[in-house]
Amino acid sequence: MEEMQKSTPLLDGHEYRPIKTCPKCASVFISDNECEGCGYRLTYSPVGEAFGEKSFYHFKEQYWGGQSRLVQYWPELEKKSSKKAKKYLRDIEHRYEVLLTFLLGESEEDRGFYWLEFQELCLELMEYGVSPEKLSIKLNDHSFHGYAPLIHDYLSELEENQSESTTVWNMIMNFQIGGILRFRFLLISGIVLAAMSTASLLVYQYFFLFS
């Protein structure tokens, strides 16, 4: 036993710990949260970085980037019953859940950018038929936590504005002909075509009279 102790000089009472390295690039220059070498985040965050790959903005950019140029130019032609639109809606509904949980929690982190994203996300969800009343259901158990008062007031304001804007005129303008084209789109298209026709006629008359 004594011979073994003499032949192992590392066992001298000091505590030797394995060196912590980055699981992505094996760098030893890491902090408790991320690798200083490659930027890999060592702690998992469901909410992600503001304006990052997990944000609403990323989902929206991907969705509209996959649309045809015609739909990008005329958003009224978007078919919200398509598989792409339904997947987009599921993605942003999940993002709403993540942001809501984050904003209702107790944290010292600055959440201003996430609050702005949350507001824009609510407006987008309303565009796809999700009512403010449905969005506010999960606030019942968080009346006094985090951003709950702000969220409650914001959703209440959206609900009031939605009720005021639901007029006969808006119903007519948003009426979809054949389930695809809105009457508003046809009206705007007619006005644009009429303006272009008038301009073409004026140009023709000008060259006819002065040529």
C-alpha positions as CSV (number, residue, x, y, z in Angstrom):
1,M,0.0,0.0,0.0
2,E,2.8,2.4,0.8
3,E,4.6,1.6,-2.4
4,M,1.4,2.4,-4.4
5,Q,1.1,5.8,-2.7
6,K,4.7,6.7,-3.5
7,S,4.3,5.7,-7.1
8,T,1.3,8.0,-7.7
9,P,2.5,11.5,-7.1
10,L,-0.8,13.0,-8.5
11,L,-2.6,11.8,-5.4
12,D,-1.1,14.6,-3.3
13,G,-4.2,16.0,-1.7
14,H,-5.0,18.4,-4.6
15,E,-8.3,18.2,-6.5
16,Y,-7.9,17.6,-10.2
17,R,-11.0,18.3,-12.3
18,P,-11.5,17.5,-16.0
19,I,-11.3,20.5,-18.3
20,K,-14.7,21.7,-19.5
21,T,-14.9,22.1,-23.3
22,C,-17.5,23.3,-25.8
23,P,-19.5,20.3,-27.2
24,K,-19.6,21.9,-30.6
25,C,-16.0,23.1,-31.3
26,A,-14.1,21.6,-28.2
27,S,-12.8,25.1,-27.2
28,V,-11.8,25.6,-23.6
29,F,-12.7,29.3,-23.7
30,I,-16.3,29.0,-22.4
31,S,-18.4,30.8,-19.9
32,D,-21.4,29.4,-18.0
33,N,-23.7,30.3,-20.8
34,E,-21.9,30.2,-24.1
35,C,-18.7,29.3,-25.9
36,E,-16.5,32.4,-26.6
37,G,-15.0,30.6,-29.6
38,C,-18.0,29.7,-31.7
39,G,-20.9,31.4,-29.8
40,Y,-22.6,28.1,-29.1
41,R,-25.2,28.6,-26.2
42,L,-24.6,26.0,-23.5
43,T,-27.9,26.6,-21.8
44,Y,-31.2,25.8,-23.6
45,S,-33.6,28.7,-23.8
46,P,-37.1,28.0,-25.4
47,V,-37.7,31.7,-26.0
48,G,-34.4,32.1,-27.9
49,E,-32.8,35.4,-28.8
50,A,-34.8,38.5,-29.7
51,F,-35.3,38.6,-33.5
52,G,-33.5,35.2,-33.7
53,E,-34.4,31.9,-35.4
54,K,-37.1,31.0,-32.9
55,S,-38.8,34.4,-33.2
56,F,-42.1,35.2,-34.9
57,Y,-40.2,37.4,-37.4
58,H,-38.2,34.4,-38.6
59,F,-41.3,32.3,-39.1
60,K,-43.0,35.1,-41.0
61,E,-39.9,35.7,-43.2
62,Q,-39.7,32.0,-44.1
63,Y,-43.4,31.7,-44.8
64,W,-43.7,34.8,-47.1
65,G,-40.3,34.0,-48.7
66,G,-41.8,30.7,-49.9
67,Q,-44.8,32.4,-51.6
68,S,-44.9,33.3,-55.3
69,R,-44.0,36.8,-56.4
70,L,-47.7,37.4,-57.3
71,V,-48.8,36.6,-53.7
72,Q,-46.0,38.6,-52.3
73,Y,-47.1,41.6,-54.4
74,W,-50.8,41.0,-53.8
75,P,-51.1,39.5,-50.2
76,E,-54.9,39.3,-50.8
77,L,-54.3,36.3,-53.0
78,E,-52.8,34.3,-50.1
79,K,-54.7,31.1,-49.6
80,K,-55.0,30.7,-45.8
81,S,-56.5,27.3,-46.1
82,S,-53.4,25.9,-47.7
83,K,-51.0,23.4,-45.9
84,K,-48.3,26.1,-45.8
85,A,-50.6,28.6,-44.2
86,K,-51.9,26.1,-41.6
87,K,-48.3,25.1,-40.7
88,Y,-47.4,28.8,-40.4
89,L,-50.4,29.3,-38.1
90,R,-49.3,26.3,-35.9
91,D,-45.8,27.7,-35.7
92,I,-46.8,31.2,-34.6
93,E,-49.4,29.7,-32.2
94,H,-46.7,27.8,-30.5
95,R,-44.5,30.9,-30.4
96,Y,-47.4,32.7,-28.7
97,E,-47.4,30.0,-26.0
98,V,-43.6,30.3,-25.5
99,L,-43.7,34.1,-25.3
100,L,-46.7,34.1,-23.0
101,T,-45.0,31.8,-20.6
102,F,-41.8,33.8,-20.7
103,L,-43.5,37.2,-20.2
104,L,-45.7,35.9,-17.3
105,G,-42.7,34.5,-15.4
106,E,-40.5,36.2,-12.9
107,S,-37.2,37.4,-14.4
108,E,-34.7,40.2,-14.1
109,E,-34.0,40.0,-17.8
110,D,-34.9,42.9,-20.0
111,R,-38.0,41.6,-21.9
112,G,-38.8,44.7,-23.9
113,F,-38.1,43.3,-27.3
114,Y,-40.1,40.2,-26.5
115,W,-43.0,42.3,-25.5
116,L,-42.9,44.1,-28.8
117,E,-42.8,40.8,-30.6
118,F,-45.7,39.5,-28.6
119,Q,-47.9,42.5,-29.6
120,E,-47.1,42.0,-33.3
121,L,-47.6,38.3,-33.0
122,C,-51.1,38.9,-31.6
123,L,-52.0,41.1,-34.6
124,E,-50.8,38.4,-36.9
125,L,-52.8,35.7,-35.2
126,M,-55.9,37.9,-35.5
127,E,-55.3,38.1,-39.3
128,Y,-55.6,34.3,-39.3
129,G,-58.8,34.2,-37.4
130,V,-57.6,33.8,-33.8
131,S,-59.7,36.1,-31.6
132,P,-58.3,38.2,-28.7
133,E,-60.7,36.4,-26.4
134,K,-59.1,33.0,-27.2
135,L,-55.6,34.5,-26.8
136,S,-56.5,35.8,-23.3
137,I,-57.8,32.5,-21.9
138,K,-54.4,31.5,-20.4
139,L,-54.2,34.7,-18.4
140,N,-56.7,33.5,-15.8
141,D,-54.1,31.9,-13.5
142,H,-51.5,34.7,-13.9
143,S,-53.4,37.9,-13.0
144,F,-50.6,39.5,-11.1
145,H,-47.4,37.9,-12.6
146,G,-44.9,39.5,-14.9
147,Y,-46.4,41.3,-17.9
148,A,-49.9,39.9,-17.1
149,P,-51.6,43.3,-16.5
150,L,-50.1,44.7,-19.7
151,I,-51.1,41.7,-21.7
152,H,-54.6,41.8,-20.3
153,D,-55.0,45.5,-21.2
154,Y,-53.6,45.0,-24.7
155,L,-55.8,42.0,-25.5
156,S,-58.8,43.9,-24.2
157,E,-58.0,46.8,-26.4
158,L,-57.7,44.5,-29.4
159,E,-61.0,43.0,-28.6
160,E,-62.7,46.4,-28.5
161,N,-61.1,47.5,-31.7
162,Q,-62.2,44.3,-33.4
163,S,-65.8,44.8,-32.3
164,E,-65.8,48.3,-33.5
165,S,-64.4,47.4,-36.9
166,T,-66.8,44.6,-37.5
167,T,-69.2,46.7,-39.6
168,V,-71.3,45.8,-42.7
169,W,-68.8,47.6,-44.9
170,N,-65.9,45.6,-43.6
171,M,-67.9,42.4,-44.0
172,I,-68.5,43.3,-47.6
173,M,-64.9,44.3,-48.3
174,N,-63.6,41.1,-46.7
175,F,-66.1,38.8,-48.4
176,Q,-64.3,36.1,-50.3
177,I,-65.6,35.3,-53.8
178,G,-65.1,31.6,-54.5
179,G,-63.3,31.3,-51.1
180,I,-60.2,32.8,-52.6
181,L,-60.5,36.4,-53.8
182,R,-61.7,39.1,-51.5
183,F,-64.1,41.7,-52.8
184,R,-61.7,44.4,-51.5
185,F,-59.0,43.0,-53.8
186,L,-61.3,43.1,-56.8
187,L,-62.4,46.6,-56.0
188,I,-58.8,47.8,-55.7
189,S,-57.8,46.0,-58.9
190,G,-60.7,47.6,-60.7
191,I,-59.6,51.1,-59.5
192,V,-56.0,50.4,-60.6
193,L,-57.0,49.1,-64.0
194,A,-59.4,52.1,-64.5
195,A,-56.6,54.5,-63.6
196,M,-54.2,52.8,-66.0
197,S,-56.7,52.8,-68.8
198,T,-57.4,56.5,-68.3
199,A,-53.7,57.3,-68.3
200,S,-53.2,55.3,-71.5
201,L,-56.1,57.1,-73.1
202,L,-54.7,60.5,-72.2
203,V,-51.2,59.6,-73.5
204,Y,-52.8,58.3,-76.8
205,Q,-54.8,61.5,-77.2
206,Y,-51.7,63.6,-76.5
207,F,-49.6,61.9,-79.2
208,F,-52.6,61.8,-81.6
209,L,-53.2,65.6,-81.3
210,F,-49.6,66.8,-81.3
211,S,-48.0,64.3,-83.7
